[in-house]
Amino acid sequence: MKTRIFMLCISLTLIATQIKAQWAVFDPSNLAQGIVNTTRQVVQTTTTATNMVNNFKEVQKVYNQGKEYYDALKAVNNLVKDARKVQRTILMVGEISDIYVISFQKMMSDPNYSIEELNAIASGYARLLEQSNDVLNELRGVVNISTLSLSDKERLDIVDKSYESMLNYRNLVQYYTNKNIGISYLRAKKKGETARVTALYGNPSERYW
């Protein structure tokens, strides 16, 4: 067990060194919280479709700030099992951001949603991203090797728990997205406009129901 935790700590250090993005330099939890905060500002200040598009550009700016970090983290290979689990946990926060920003950008051009509904959908994304960020903050205590209050087993348990929790949030965000898109398909079907919506989101198959 001691060997395992030692290798985990060494691998975590290598992650930080290889991508030059230690939590002290680039904190992915700060990025996620920045998207949350900007989204809430959008919700509070948006009253028209044009206003929504313009305000959402601020969310995209924050989102784009983290793309280089996540792309670099994806390229890190040859990690021991537990360090790879930490890597994947952090990357899932990037996936959640991807799902939100890419899907919501399409929703803004979809006339099947009202501004009030778009604001409600954005609020839901902000809440889910903030909850996933809570998991990331807990994981930070393991990545911080100077934290000596935890036993080896406690550290490994937090890694496992964080990974499973983040996977659940990632799946929940995808489910939330699919259900919201499903509403558009149903409304389009009633109006005989399914071709336009399919062109926007792709073939619905079974995933949106």
N, CA, C and O of each residue as an XYZ file, in Angstrom:
836
protein
N       0.830     -1.202      0.000
C       0.000      0.000      0.000
C       0.868      1.256      0.000
O       0.579      2.207     -0.726
N       1.939      1.266      0.818
C       2.812      2.439      0.862
C       3.474      2.671     -0.484
O       3.638      3.809     -0.925
N       3.855      1.573     -1.134
C       4.462      1.701     -2.463
C       3.473      2.287     -3.447
O       3.823      3.113     -4.291
N       2.229      1.845     -3.325
C       1.187      2.317     -4.234
C       0.948      3.807     -4.084
O       0.856      4.527     -5.079
N       0.846      4.275     -2.850
C       0.589      5.703     -2.629
C       1.807      6.526     -3.022
O       1.669      7.652     -3.498
N       3.004      5.968     -2.825
C       4.214      6.680     -3.238
C       4.230      6.859     -4.751
O       4.558      7.937     -5.245
N       3.877      5.808     -5.487
C       3.839      5.893     -6.940
C       2.760      6.857     -7.402
O       2.931      7.565     -8.395
N       1.647      6.879     -6.676
C       0.583      7.822     -7.003
C       1.083      9.252     -6.872
O       0.882     10.071     -7.769
N       1.727      9.549     -5.767
C       2.225     10.908     -5.540
C       3.261     11.299     -6.589
O       3.250     12.421     -7.094
N       4.158     10.363     -6.913
C       5.173     10.643     -7.923
C       4.516     10.915     -9.275
O       4.917     11.830     -9.994
N       3.506     10.117     -9.613
C       2.837     10.279    -10.900
C       2.081     11.593    -10.964
O       2.048     12.246    -12.007
N       1.470     11.985     -9.841
C       0.772     13.267     -9.808
C       1.750     14.408    -10.024
O       1.434     15.391    -10.695
N       2.918     14.275     -9.463
C       3.947     15.292     -9.672
C       4.361     15.347    -11.131
O       4.577     16.429    -11.677
N       4.473     14.182    -11.769
C       4.849     14.137    -13.181
C       3.787     14.774    -14.053
O       4.105     15.434    -15.042
N       2.511     14.579    -13.692
C       1.440     15.230    -14.450
C       1.655     16.731    -14.435
O       1.631     17.392    -15.474
N       1.868     17.259    -13.229
C       2.036     18.714    -13.096
C       3.253     19.193    -13.874
O       3.216     20.248    -14.507
N       4.336     18.414    -13.826
C       5.562     18.824    -14.505
C       5.401     18.772    -16.017
O       5.814     19.698    -16.715
N       4.808     17.704    -16.527
C       4.728     17.515    -17.972
C       3.831     18.552    -18.631
O       4.155     19.027    -19.719
N       2.740     18.911    -18.025
C       1.821     19.852    -18.662
C       2.001     21.272    -18.159
O       1.324     22.195    -18.612
N       2.945     21.442    -17.194
C       3.249     22.764    -16.638
C       1.993     23.470    -16.160
O       1.796     24.661    -16.401
N       1.134     22.697    -15.465
C      -0.134     23.280    -15.025
C      -0.491     22.765    -13.650
O      -1.582     22.227    -13.462
N       0.391     22.914    -12.692
C       0.100     22.519    -11.324
C      -1.093     23.315    -10.821
O      -1.360     24.423    -11.286
N      -1.808     22.733     -9.863
C      -2.978     23.406     -9.334
C      -2.616     24.812     -8.831
O      -3.448     25.718     -8.853
N      -1.376     24.980     -8.383
C      -0.967     26.296     -7.891
C      -0.837     27.300     -9.021
O      -0.940     28.506     -8.797
N      -0.609     26.808    -10.252
C      -0.431     27.681    -11.403
C      -1.724     27.820    -12.184
O      -2.141     28.933    -12.503
N      -2.362     26.698    -12.496
C      -3.635     26.701    -13.204
C      -4.576     25.773    -12.456
O      -4.379     24.558    -12.451
N      -5.570     26.320    -11.841
C      -6.503     25.546    -11.019
C      -7.748     25.241    -11.835
O      -8.533     26.151    -12.103
N      -7.961     23.980    -12.243
C      -9.150     23.647    -13.028
C     -10.448     23.917    -12.276
O     -11.486     24.148    -12.896
N     -10.397     23.890    -10.948
C     -11.603     24.202    -10.186
C     -11.960     25.683    -10.305
O     -13.137     26.041    -10.285
N     -10.950     26.543    -10.430
C     -11.205     27.964    -10.658
C     -11.831     28.189    -12.029
O     -12.708     29.038    -12.189
N     -11.373     27.422    -13.016
C     -11.949     27.511    -14.356
C     -13.428     27.126    -14.318
O     -14.276     27.839    -14.855
N     -13.725     26.003    -13.687
C     -15.114     25.543    -13.610
C     -15.983     26.557    -12.882
O     -17.097     26.848    -13.318
N     -15.477     27.100    -11.771
C     -16.249     28.090    -11.022
C     -16.427     29.368    -11.840
O     -17.448     30.047    -11.727
N     -15.433     29.689    -12.661
C     -15.558     30.858    -13.524
C     -16.680     30.699    -14.527
O     -17.405     31.654    -14.807
N     -16.833     29.495    -15.073
C     -17.940     29.225    -16.002
C     -19.265     29.330    -15.270
O     -20.232     29.880    -15.798
N     -19.309     28.803    -14.058
C     -20.533     28.880    -13.246
C     -20.912     30.336    -12.985
O     -22.059     30.729    -13.195
N     -19.961     31.122    -12.532
C     -20.240     32.522    -12.189
C     -20.683     33.322    -13.413
O     -21.617     34.120    -13.337
N     -20.006     33.100    -14.541
C     -20.356     33.828    -15.757
C     -21.727     33.411    -16.262
O     -22.492     34.245    -16.746
N     -22.041     32.130    -16.153
C     -23.358     31.651    -16.567
C     -24.456     32.301    -15.740
O     -25.491     32.697    -16.276
N     -24.236     32.409    -14.455
C     -25.239     33.035    -13.595
C     -25.423     34.513    -13.934
O     -26.530     35.040    -13.832
N     -24.357     35.174    -14.331
C     -24.474     36.563    -14.763
C     -25.296     36.666    -16.040
O     -26.091     37.591    -16.208
N     -25.092     35.697    -16.944
C     -25.866     35.658    -18.187
C     -27.352     35.510    -17.875
O     -28.188     36.221    -18.434
N     -27.667     34.585    -16.982
C     -29.064     34.329    -16.614
C     -29.702     35.573    -16.014
O     -30.857     35.887    -16.303
N     -28.958     36.272    -15.189
C     -29.497     37.434    -14.488
C     -29.690     38.642    -15.396
O     -30.525     39.502    -15.113
N     -28.930     38.714    -16.480
C     -28.960     39.915    -17.318
C     -29.598     39.698    -18.685
O     -29.693     40.645    -19.465
N     -30.037     38.487    -19.000
C     -30.566     38.190    -20.330
C     -32.078     38.370    -20.382
O     -32.813     37.820    -19.562
N     -32.531     39.156    -21.369
C     -33.968     39.387    -21.560
C     -34.418     39.153    -22.990
O     -35.615     39.007    -23.242
N     -33.469     39.114    -23.948
C     -33.814     38.902    -25.357
C     -32.865     37.877    -25.962
O     -31.828     37.550    -25.385
N     -33.244     37.370    -27.152
C     -32.420     36.374    -27.832
C     -31.050     36.955    -28.191
O     -30.028     36.294    -28.007
N     -31.028     38.176    -28.698
C     -29.768     38.820    -29.058
C     -28.906     39.028    -27.819
O     -27.694     38.812    -27.835
N     -29.559     39.447    -26.757
C     -28.885     39.645    -25.484
C     -28.265     38.340    -24.987
O     -27.153     38.332    -24.460
N     -29.000     37.236    -25.164
C     -28.514     35.922    -24.743
C     -27.254     35.543    -25.504
O     -26.274     35.106    -24.900
N     -27.265     35.704    -26.812
C     -26.112     35.342    -27.641
C     -24.890     36.167    -27.257
O     -23.793     35.629    -27.108
N     -25.081     37.465    -27.100
C     -23.966     38.347    -26.756
C     -23.404     38.039    -25.370
O     -22.189     38.014    -25.174
N     -24.291     37.807    -24.422
C     -23.836     37.524    -23.057
C     -23.129     36.180    -22.954
O     -22.188     36.022    -22.176
N     -23.593     35.207    -23.750
C     -23.006     33.870    -23.684
C     -21.568     33.855    -24.196
O     -20.808     32.935    -23.893
N     -21.199     34.860    -24.959
C     -19.819     34.950    -25.442
C     -18.833     35.041    -24.270
O     -17.687     34.605    -24.377
N     -19.290     35.606    -23.167
C     -18.429     35.699    -21.986
C     -18.188     34.313    -21.388
O     -17.093     34.024    -20.907
N     -19.216     33.455    -21.419
C     -19.050     32.076    -20.958
C     -18.042     31.363    -21.853
O     -17.180     30.632    -21.366
N     -18.153     31.578    -23.156
C     -17.254     30.926    -24.100
C     -15.804     31.373    -23.903
O     -14.880     30.579    -24.080
N     -15.607     32.628    -23.541
C     -14.254     33.116    -23.283
C     -13.616     32.359    -22.123
O     -12.462     31.938    -22.203
N     -14.376     32.191    -21.048
C     -13.862     31.455    -19.890
C     -13.593     30.004    -20.266
O     -12.568     29.431    -19.897
N     -14.527     29.424    -21.002
C     -14.410     28.034    -21.454
C     -13.144     27.843    -22.299
O     -12.411     26.872    -22.113
N     -12.896     28.766    -23.216
C     -11.735     28.649    -24.111
C     -10.413     28.777    -23.366
O      -9.391     28.267    -23.825
N     -10.423     29.447    -22.231
C      -9.200     29.596    -21.439
C      -8.666     28.238    -20.960
O      -7.462     28.073    -20.763
N      -9.555     27.290    -20.780
C      -9.131     25.994    -20.272
C      -8.854     24.953    -21.330
O      -8.397     23.858    -21.001
N      -9.117     25.258    -22.609
C      -8.947     24.261    -23.655
C      -7.501     23.778    -23.764
O      -7.259     22.578    -23.897
N      -6.553     24.690    -23.708
C      -5.146     24.310    -23.818
C      -4.736     23.411    -22.659
O      -3.991     22.449    -22.842
N      -5.228     23.730    -21.467
C      -4.919     22.920    -20.284
C      -5.441     21.494    -20.438
O      -4.707     20.530    -20.218
N      -6.720     21.366    -20.819
C      -7.305     20.034    -20.939
C      -6.685     19.245    -22.091
O      -6.482     18.036    -21.976
N      -6.385     19.922    -23.202
C      -5.747     19.233    -24.330
C      -4.371     18.706    -23.925
O      -3.986     17.603    -24.312
N      -3.627     19.504    -23.139
C      -2.315     19.057    -22.676
C      -2.440     17.888    -21.712
O      -1.643     16.950    -21.754
N      -3.443     17.947    -20.842
C      -3.633     16.880    -19.866
C      -4.000     15.565    -20.548
O      -3.599     14.495    -20.090
N      -4.756     15.639    -21.635
C      -5.118     14.430    -22.387
C      -3.878     13.733    -22.958
O      -3.869     12.514    -23.135
N      -2.855     14.498    -23.238
C      -1.660     13.951    -23.887
C      -0.711     13.273    -22.920
O       0.269     12.661    -23.346
N      -0.983     13.370    -21.616
C      -0.099     12.745    -20.628
C      -0.373     11.245    -20.579
O      -1.505     10.827    -20.335
N       0.648     10.446    -20.807
C       0.487      8.984    -20.857
C       1.394      8.301    -19.835
O       2.113      8.952    -19.077
N       1.337      6.966    -19.841
C       2.229      6.142    -19.016
C       2.113      6.467    -17.532
O       3.121      6.574    -16.833
N       0.894      6.622    -17.058
C       0.668      6.872    -15.645
C       0.279      5.584    -14.940
O      -0.283      4.680    -15.559
N       0.573      5.496    -13.654
C       0.097      4.353    -12.887
C      -1.416      4.480    -12.754
O      -1.983      5.548    -12.987
N      -2.057      3.389    -12.380
C      -3.519      3.301    -12.379
C      -4.188      4.445    -11.631
O      -5.097      5.077    -12.169
N      -3.766      4.723    -10.420
C      -4.451      5.719     -9.597
C      -4.221      7.139    -10.108
O      -5.116      7.982    -10.041
N      -3.028      7.396    -10.613
C      -2.764      8.715    -11.186
C      -3.596      8.930    -12.445
O      -4.053     10.043    -12.705
N      -3.792      7.873    -13.226
C      -4.637      7.979    -14.407
C      -6.080      8.274    -14.008
O      -6.793      8.983    -14.718
N      -6.501      7.736    -12.885
C      -7.858      7.992    -12.415
C      -8.028      9.452    -12.014
O      -9.082     10.047    -12.241
N      -6.987     10.025    -11.417
C      -7.011     11.459    -11.100
C      -7.083     12.265    -12.388
O      -7.871     13.204    -12.496
N      -6.265     11.898    -13.357
C      -6.262     12.580    -14.649
C      -7.652     12.539    -15.285
O      -8.150     13.564    -15.750
N      -8.274     11.371    -15.307
C      -9.589     11.230    -15.932
C     -10.664     12.001    -15.177
O     -11.607     12.520    -15.774
N     -10.512     12.067    -13.872
C     -11.483     12.829    -13.076
C     -11.444     14.306    -13.450
O     -12.486     14.936    -13.633
N     -10.238     14.853    -13.562
C     -10.101     16.254    -13.950
C     -10.608     16.466    -15.370
O     -11.280     17.458    -15.651
N     -10.285     15.533    -16.267
C     -10.716     15.668    -17.649
C     -12.232     15.631    -17.785
O     -12.785     16.248    -18.696
N     -12.909     14.920    -16.896
C     -14.371     14.863    -16.975
C     -15.009     16.216    -16.692
O     -16.100     16.502    -17.186
N     -14.335     17.056    -15.897
C     -14.834     18.422    -15.700
C     -14.781     19.163    -17.032
O     -15.682     19.936    -17.358
N     -13.711     18.920    -17.804
C     -13.621     19.497    -19.135
C     -14.713     18.967    -20.050
O     -15.264     19.721    -20.852
N     -15.034     17.679    -19.943
C     -16.101     17.087    -20.749
C     -17.448     17.713    -20.408
O     -18.248     18.006    -21.298
N     -17.695     17.915    -19.119
C     -18.943     18.540    -18.690
C     -19.057     19.945    -19.280
O     -20.122     20.345    -19.750
N     -17.958     20.683    -19.251
C     -17.945     22.020    -19.840
C     -18.196     21.949    -21.341
O     -18.932     22.769    -21.890
N     -17.582     20.965    -22.006
C     -17.791     20.785    -23.448
C     -19.262     20.547    -23.762
O     -19.826     21.185    -24.651
N     -19.878     19.625    -23.030
C     -21.283     19.287    -23.264
C     -22.158     20.525    -23.104
O     -23.031     20.799    -23.928
N     -21.910     21.256    -22.039
C     -22.700     22.458    -21.762
C     -22.534     23.513    -22.850
O     -23.516     23.936    -23.460
N     -21.304     23.938    -23.094
C     -21.067     25.056    -24.007
C     -21.493     24.715    -25.441
O     -22.158     25.519    -26.094
N     -21.119     23.540    -25.929
C     -21.442     23.152    -27.308
C     -22.950     22.969    -27.487
O     -23.517     23.443    -28.472
N     -23.599     22.290    -26.549
C     -25.039     22.031    -26.666
C     -25.853     23.305    -26.490
O     -26.812     23.542    -27.224
N     -25.472     24.120    -25.522
C     -26.243     25.326    -25.252
C     -26.111     26.330    -26.394
O     -27.045     27.081    -26.675
N     -24.968     26.345    -27.042
C     -24.792     27.223    -28.192
C     -25.793     26.865    -29.292
O     -26.319     27.751    -29.965
N     -26.058     25.573    -29.476
C     -27.056     25.135    -30.448
C     -28.461     25.498    -29.978
O     -29.298     25.918    -30.776
N     -28.715     25.336    -28.693
C     -30.043     25.638    -28.161
C     -30.411     27.105    -28.353
O     -31.580     27.433    -28.557
N     -29.411     27.992    -28.288
C     -29.692     29.412    -28.436
C     -30.209     29.757    -29.830
O     -30.907     30.755    -30.006
N     -29.865     28.928    -30.828
C     -30.344     29.161    -32.193
C     -31.613     28.373    -32.495
O     -32.087     28.368    -33.631
N     -32.156     27.716    -31.493
C     -33.341     26.870    -31.649
C     -34.579     27.646    -31.197
O     -34.707     27.949    -30.011
N     -35.490     27.971    -32.112
C     -36.685     28.743    -31.761
C     -37.688     27.975    -30.896
O     -38.680     28.550    -30.448
N     -37.443     26.699    -30.661
C     -38.365     25.912    -29.841
C     -38.207     26.186    -28.347
O     -38.958     25.653    -27.530
N     -37.224     27.023    -27.993
C     -37.043     27.415    -26.592
C     -37.323     28.905    -26.442
O     -36.958     29.706    -27.303
N     -37.969     29.264    -25.350
C     -38.143     30.676    -25.017
C     -36.915     31.154    -24.248
O     -36.116     30.346    -23.775
N     -36.771     32.474    -24.128
C     -35.653     33.019    -23.360
C     -35.714     32.549    -21.913
O     -34.690     32.240    -21.304
N     -36.921     32.499    -21.372
C     -37.095     32.043    -19.987
C     -36.637     30.596    -19.829
O     -36.017     30.238    -18.827
N     -36.947     29.771    -20.826
C     -36.534     28.365    -20.768
C     -35.019     28.237    -20.904
O     -34.400     27.426    -20.214
N     -34.421     29.031    -21.788
C     -32.963     28.996    -21.933
C     -32.269     29.412    -20.642
O     -31.257     28.830    -20.253
N     -32.821     30.418    -19.986
C     -32.258     30.833    -18.700
C     -32.353     29.719    -17.665
O     -31.425     29.498    -16.888
N     -33.480     29.025    -17.664
C     -33.666     27.921    -16.717
C     -32.701     26.777    -17.023
O     -32.130     26.177    -16.112
N     -32.523     26.481    -18.305
C     -31.591     25.419    -18.709
C     -30.159     25.790    -18.308
O     -29.421     24.956    -17.784
N     -29.774     27.046    -18.556
C     -28.432     27.505    -18.189
C     -28.222     27.418    -16.682
O     -27.142     27.048    -16.221
N     -29.250     27.760    -15.922
C     -29.150     27.669    -14.459
C     -28.917     26.235    -14.020
O     -28.153     25.977    -13.090
N     -29.587     25.294    -14.701
C     -29.389     23.882    -14.390
C     -27.975     23.430    -14.663
O     -27.385     22.696    -13.870
N     -27.423     23.870    -15.797
C     -26.032     23.540    -16.109
C     -25.085     24.119    -15.050
O     -24.151     23.450    -14.608
N     -25.334     25.355    -14.656
C     -24.473     25.993    -13.658
C     -24.485     25.211    -12.349
O     -23.447     25.031    -11.713
N     -25.656     24.753    -11.957
C     -25.772     23.992    -10.713
C     -25.019     22.664    -10.802
O     -24.321     22.281     -9.864
N     -25.158     21.970    -11.917
C     -24.486     20.680    -12.085
C     -22.968     20.854    -12.156
O     -22.218     20.053    -11.598
N     -22.527     21.900    -12.843
C     -21.088     22.140    -12.941
C     -20.505     22.519    -11.580
O     -19.388     22.127    -11.243
N     -21.265     23.280    -10.810
C     -20.785     23.650     -9.481
C     -20.684     22.431     -8.571
O     -19.744     22.320     -7.784
N     -21.643     21.520     -8.674
C     -21.590     20.305     -7.857
C     -20.411     19.430     -8.251
O     -19.754     18.849     -7.388
N     -20.141     19.333     -9.538
C     -18.979     18.550     -9.975
C     -17.685     19.220     -9.527
O     -16.693     18.545     -9.253
N     -17.698     20.538     -9.455
C     -16.514     21.261     -8.998
C     -16.244     21.008     -7.521
O     -15.092     21.040     -7.089
N     -17.290     20.756     -6.743
C     -17.101     20.399     -5.335
C     -16.283     19.116     -5.218
O     -15.443     18.978     -4.329
N     -16.545     18.179     -6.131
C     -15.784     16.925     -6.148
C     -14.321     17.207     -6.482
O     -13.415     16.622     -5.888
N     -14.105     18.106     -7.435
C     -12.749     18.450     -7.836
C     -11.974     19.094     -6.685
O     -10.783     18.838     -6.510
N     -12.646     19.912     -5.921
C     -11.982     20.547     -4.776
C     -11.580     19.529     -3.721
O     -10.541     19.670     -3.077
N     -12.408     18.502     -3.546
C     -12.053     17.438     -2.600
C     -10.836     16.668     -3.101
O      -9.963     16.282     -2.324
N     -10.795     16.453     -4.405
C      -9.674     15.731     -4.996
C      -8.377     16.521     -4.864
O      -7.298     15.935     -4.776
N      -8.475     17.832     -4.850
C      -7.288     18.680     -4.754
C      -6.490     18.360     -3.492
O      -5.265     18.479     -3.486
N      -7.174     17.956     -2.431
C      -6.489     17.618     -1.195
C      -5.574     16.415     -1.340
O      -4.604     16.271     -0.597
N      -5.891     15.539     -2.315
C      -5.045     14.373     -2.567
C      -3.877     14.749     -3.464
O      -2.756     14.280     -3.261
N      -4.135     15.590     -4.449
C      -3.071     16.014     -5.355
C      -2.022     16.828     -4.618
O      -0.838     16.780     -4.948
N      -2.472     17.585     -3.604
C      -1.545     18.374     -2.796
C      -0.760     17.447     -1.883
O      -1.250     17.057     -0.823
N       0.437     17.097     -2.279
C       1.245     16.108     -1.562
C       1.623     16.598     -0.168
O       1.966     15.797      0.702
N       1.562     17.908      0.047
C       1.931     18.434      1.363
C       0.865     18.154      2.416
O       1.075     18.396      3.605
N      -0.304     17.632      1.961
C      -1.358     17.307      2.913
C      -1.004     15.999      3.607
O      -1.091     14.932      2.999
N      -0.608     16.071      4.870
C      -0.104     14.887      5.558
C      -1.086     14.289      6.555
O      -0.761     13.323      7.245
N      -2.288     14.860      6.635
C      -3.234     14.411      7.643
C      -3.971     13.139      7.248
O      -4.634     12.530      8.088
N      -3.868     12.722      5.977
C      -4.592     11.553      5.501
C      -3.692     10.322      5.488
O      -2.491     10.413      5.232
N      -4.291      9.186      5.766
C      -3.556      7.930      5.646
C      -3.505      7.533      4.173
O      -4.201      8.112      3.339
N      -2.664      6.529      3.861
C      -2.564      6.047      2.487
C      -3.921      5.586      1.970
O      -4.329      5.932      0.861
N      -4.611      4.802      2.790
C      -5.908      4.272      2.369
C      -6.914      5.397      2.156
O      -7.704      5.347      1.213
N      -6.896      6.400      3.009
C      -7.834      7.517      2.869
C      -7.595      8.271      1.567
O      -8.544      8.684      0.900
N      -6.336      8.449      1.209
C      -6.019      9.127     -0.042
C      -6.575      8.344     -1.234
O      -7.229      8.909     -2.110
N      -6.307      7.051     -1.252
C      -6.760      6.224     -2.360
C      -8.275      6.144     -2.408
O      -8.860      6.113     -3.490
N      -8.913      6.111     -1.251
C     -10.377      6.083     -1.199
C     -10.974      7.364     -1.783
O     -12.002      7.323     -2.459
N     -10.325      8.500     -1.518
C     -10.811      9.776     -2.057
C     -10.670      9.804     -3.572
O     -11.546     10.306     -4.277
N      -9.561      9.263     -4.068
C      -9.375      9.187     -5.516
C     -10.497      8.372     -6.151
O     -11.101      8.801     -7.134
N     -10.774      7.199     -5.588
C     -11.825      6.330     -6.127
C     -13.197      6.995     -6.033
O     -13.972      6.973     -6.988
N     -13.489      7.585     -4.877
C     -14.786      8.229     -4.667
C     -14.973      9.414     -5.606
O     -16.052      9.608     -6.165
N     -13.923     10.202     -5.775
C     -13.995     11.377     -6.650
C     -14.236     10.962     -8.099
O     -15.027     11.578     -8.814
N     -13.552      9.924     -8.511
C     -13.721      9.442     -9.885
C     -15.158      8.992    -10.135
O     -15.766      9.376    -11.134
N     -15.698      8.184     -9.234
C     -17.063      7.676     -9.404
C     -18.082      8.814     -9.348
O     -19.040      8.824    -10.122
N     -17.886      9.764     -8.447
C     -18.809     10.889     -8.333
C     -18.781     11.744     -9.595
O     -19.823     12.174    -10.090
N     -17.577     11.985    -10.107
C     -17.460     12.811    -11.311
C     -18.056     12.106    -12.518
O     -18.667     12.746    -13.374
N     -17.884     10.797    -12.591
C     -18.488     10.037    -13.689
C     -20.001     10.148    -13.638
O     -20.651     10.286    -14.674
N     -20.564     10.088    -12.438
C     -22.019     10.234    -12.287
C     -22.478     11.618    -12.736
O     -23.506     11.742    -13.403
N     -21.728     12.656    -12.378
C     -22.094     14.013    -12.789
C     -21.971     14.180    -14.301
O     -22.806     14.823    -14.939
N     -20.918     13.592    -14.861
C     -20.748     13.691    -16.309
C     -21.938     13.044    -17.024
O     -22.469     13.609    -17.980
N     -22.352     11.877    -16.569
C     -23.494     11.197    -17.169
C     -24.796     11.965    -16.937
O     -25.672     11.996    -17.802
N     -24.912     12.579    -15.765
C     -26.112     13.354    -15.451
C     -26.221     14.578    -16.352
O     -27.313     14.921    -16.807
N     -25.091     15.237    -16.612
C     -25.094     16.404    -17.504
C     -25.495     15.985    -18.920
O     -26.233     16.706    -19.593
N     -25.017     14.833    -19.374
C     -25.408     14.350    -20.697
C     -26.897     14.016    -20.727
O     -27.586     14.322    -21.700
N     -27.386     13.394    -19.670
C     -28.814     13.061    -19.582
C     -29.652     14.336    -19.580
O     -30.664     14.418    -20.275
N     -29.232     15.323    -18.802
C     -29.933     16.611    -18.725
C     -29.977     17.278    -20.103
O     -31.002     17.829    -20.506
N     -28.855     17.219    -20.811
C     -28.791     17.781    -22.158
C     -29.738     17.067    -23.102
O     -30.489     17.703    -23.841
N     -29.700     15.742    -23.076
C     -30.541     14.961    -23.970
C     -32.023     15.219    -23.726
O     -32.801     15.323    -24.674
N     -32.416     15.323    -22.457
C     -33.822     15.556    -22.142
C     -34.279     16.931    -22.617
O     -35.400     17.081    -23.103
N     -33.417     17.930    -22.478
C     -33.774     19.267    -22.948
C     -33.865     19.317    -24.470
O     -34.753     19.970    -25.020
N     -32.956     18.634    -25.147
C     -33.026     18.565    -26.606
C     -34.268     17.789    -27.031
O     -34.890     18.106    -28.045
N     -34.624     16.775    -26.252
C     -35.820     15.994    -26.549
C     -37.072     16.855    -26.576
O     -37.982     16.603    -27.366
N     -37.127     17.864    -25.726
C     -38.272     18.779    -25.715
C     -38.385     19.501    -27.057
O     -39.481     19.675    -27.588
N     -37.244     19.917    -27.596
C     -37.245     20.595    -28.887
C     -37.739     19.672    -29.994
O     -38.506     20.089    -30.861
N     -37.290     18.396    -29.959
C     -37.745     17.449    -30.971
C     -39.260     17.258    -30.916
O     -39.922     17.220    -31.954
N     -39.799     17.141    -29.724
C     -41.249     16.947    -29.580
C     -42.020     18.152    -30.104
O     -43.046     17.997    -30.766
N     -41.532     19.336    -29.813
C     -42.197     20.551    -30.292
C     -42.068     20.668    -31.807
O     -43.003     21.088    -32.489
N     -40.903     20.294    -32.326
C     -40.695     20.348    -33.771
C     -41.588     19.348    -34.489
O     -42.095     19.625    -35.576
N     -41.777     18.198    -33.884
C     -42.619     17.164    -34.482
C     -44.052     17.650    -34.620
O     -44.706     17.391    -35.630
N     -44.537     18.349    -33.611
C     -45.903     18.883    -33.659
C     -46.061     19.926    -34.756
O     -47.141     20.077    -35.327
N     -44.980     20.644    -35.049
C     -45.023     21.706    -36.062
C     -44.546     21.216    -37.430
O     -44.515     21.989    -38.388
N     -44.173     19.935    -37.528
C     -43.677     19.396    -38.789
C     -42.336     19.956    -39.196
O     -42.072     20.139    -40.385
N     -41.475     20.235    -38.211
C     -40.176     20.846    -38.488
C     -39.012     19.983    -37.981
O     -37.966     20.500    -37.587
N     -39.212     18.685    -38.000
C     -38.177     17.804    -37.450
C     -36.883     17.838    -38.259
O     -35.804     17.630    -37.705
N     -36.982     18.098    -39.566
C     -35.777     18.125    -40.401
C     -34.828     19.228    -39.945
O     -33.614     19.029    -39.904
N     -35.378     20.384    -39.604
C     -34.540     21.499    -39.184
C     -33.856     21.193    -37.862
O     -32.677     21.499    -37.685
N     -34.590     20.590    -36.933
C     -34.028     20.280    -35.629
C     -33.002     19.148    -35.734
O     -31.987     19.155    -35.038
N     -33.276     18.188    -36.600
C     -32.319     17.104    -36.818
C     -31.016     17.641    -37.386
O     -29.936     17.170    -37.028
N     -31.115     18.637    -38.278
C     -29.911     19.244    -38.845
C     -29.100     19.960    -37.771
O     -27.877     20.061    -37.877
N     -29.778     20.456    -36.738
C     -29.098     21.192    -35.678
C     -28.427     20.261    -34.676
O     -27.278     20.476    -34.291
N     -29.157     19.214    -34.251
C     -28.649     18.349    -33.181
C     -28.206     16.965    -33.649
O     -27.527     16.252    -32.911
N     -28.582     16.583    -34.862
C     -28.299     15.229    -35.309
C     -29.513     14.342    -35.172
O     -30.545     14.759    -34.647
N     -29.386     13.109    -35.648
C     -30.498     12.163    -35.585
C     -30.797     11.802    -34.127
O     -29.897     11.413    -33.382
N     -32.076     11.932    -33.721
C     -32.415     11.680    -32.318
C     -32.285     10.238    -31.863
O     -31.987      9.986    -30.696
N     -32.509      9.257    -32.790
C     -32.531      7.826    -32.442
C     -33.295      7.625    -31.132
O     -34.462      8.003    -31.030
N     -32.645      7.036    -30.138
C     -33.332      6.786    -28.859
C     -32.767      7.660    -27.743
O     -33.274      7.621    -26.622
N     -31.758      8.425    -28.018
C     -31.032      9.061    -26.924
C     -31.746     10.235    -26.293
O     -31.415     10.614    -25.170
N     -32.713     10.825    -26.974
C     -33.366     11.998    -26.431
C     -34.715     11.697    -25.768
O     -35.448     12.611    -25.389
N     -35.027     10.420    -25.635
C     -36.337     10.073    -25.082
C     -36.198      9.356    -23.745
O     -37.202      8.990    -23.134
